[in-house]
């Protein structure tokens, strides 16, 4: 994983940190840290997939989503 990707993931995790804390508070206190860690791991796994995908170009998008082409 390159440094730019790590910085992007770190930025997104920091941005989502309050949401992670808010949702982990809805569980019992002794499972909060595990739940927070599991959520971060799942977010990282999904981010790796999403950051590798490239958005289609305009013509690719139109051809894919237009039934008359």
N, C-alpha and C positions, 0 to 999 in steps of 0.2 A: 504494500500500500504506500503510495507516495505521500509526501509531506502536505501537498495541497489538499488531498482527500482527507487526511487526518485533521487538518485545520477546519475543513467544512463540517466534518462529523462532530468535532468538538464544539464548534459554534452552534450547531443545531441542538446538541445535547444540553448545552448551557441555556439555550433559548427555551427548551422544553422542561428544564429542571423544576420550575415552580409547578407545572402541571403534574409532573411525576410525583412530587412531594404531596400535592393536594390529593391525588388519587390513592397514594399509598397510605394516607391517614385514614382512609375508610376501612382499613383492615386492622387486625389486632396488632398491638405494639411490637410483639416479638417476631412478627413476620414482615414488618415494614421494610427493613433493610434488604431482606431477600427479594421482596417484591420489587423494590426500586431497582435493584441490580438486574433482576430478570427483565424488567421493562427496558432498561438501558441496553441490554444485550439484544433484545428483539428489535429495538430501534436501529441499532448499529447494523444488524443483519439486513434489515429492510433498506436502510440507506445505501449499503454497498450495492444492492441490486438496482435501486432507483438512480443512483449517481452514475452507473455504468450505461444506462439506457440513453439513447440519443433521441431527441425529438425529431419527428419526421419533417421533411421539408414541405412547403406549401403544396406542391404538385402531388407529392406522395400522399399527403393527407386527403386531398380532394379525391384522388383516384380511389383511395381505400374507403372513403365514406360516402361517395356519390354512386348510387346504384345505376346511373345512366352512363357511366364511363367504362 
